[in-house]
Amino acid sequence: MSKDNDLVERIIGIECPTDKVTDRVIDVLEEYNLDGQYQITSRTDNDYEETRLKYYRAFSETGDNPDLLMVVKEGKDDYVAKIVDAYTE
């Protein structure tokens, strides 16, 4: 299994408080010793009230590592979030 596939498998299924998603993703990225710093951005789905989905992108500032894209479903109470899908680009 490639390092990218293993990373994605570790990311999918993470459940944590909504405000800790980026911290948990950074923890996993650091475990894989990926060189360089990552920036993480997010955007809300157009139908957020219905879908409760947010999209996150972790990208390497140096461009040396692949981007990591994640789909995060937030609970109705806005407290718990779960990464339901992820892939590298």
N, C-alpha and C positions, 0 to 999 in steps of 0.2 A: 504494500500500500504506500502511496506517495505521501510525502510530508504534508502537502496541501490537503489531501483527502483526510488524513488523520486529524489535521487541524479543524477542518469543517465538521467532522464527526464529534469532536470535543465541544465545539461551539453550539451545535444544534442541541436543543433540549435544556440549555441553561435556563433556570428559573431563579428570579431574584426580585428584590424591590425595583420598581421602575427606575428610580434614580441611580441605581447601581449597575445598570446594563453595561455602560462603557467601562467601568472599573473591572467587571468580570471578564470582558473581552480582552482588555489590556493584560490582565493576569494570564490568560491563556496564550496570548501572543508572546509574552515574556518567557513563558515556559518553553516555547519553541525556539527561543534565542534568535528571533528574527532581527537582523541588523537594522539599525536606523530607527527613527521615531515614527510613530503612526499618529495620524490625525483621524478623529472619528466625527463624522457628520451624521445628522439624522433629518428625516423629513416625515411628515405625517401624511398618511393616505388621504386622498381626496374625499373618500367616504368614511372618514375616521369614526364618526359617531355610530356608524353601522358595523364597520369591520374591526375597529380597535387595532388597526395595524400601523406600525411605524417601520420605516426603512432606514437602516444604518449602513454606512460605508466606512470601513477602516482602510486608509490608504497611506502608503509609505511616503514620507516627505522626500526621500531620495529617489524614489521610483525603482529601487532595486528589488522590491518584493511585490508579489501580486496583491491587488486590492481584495478585500474581504467584504462581501455584501451579505447583509442579514435582514431577515424579515422577523419582526418582533410583534407578538400579539400581547396587548395590554389587557389586564383584567378590568371589569366594569368599575371596580373601586379605585382604579388608577394606582393601585399599590403593587400588584404583582405583574411582572412581565416575563414572557417565555419566548426564547428564540426558536421559531418554528421552521425556519429554513435558512440556509447559508450556502454560499459558493464563492470560489475565488475567480478572479477575472484577470 
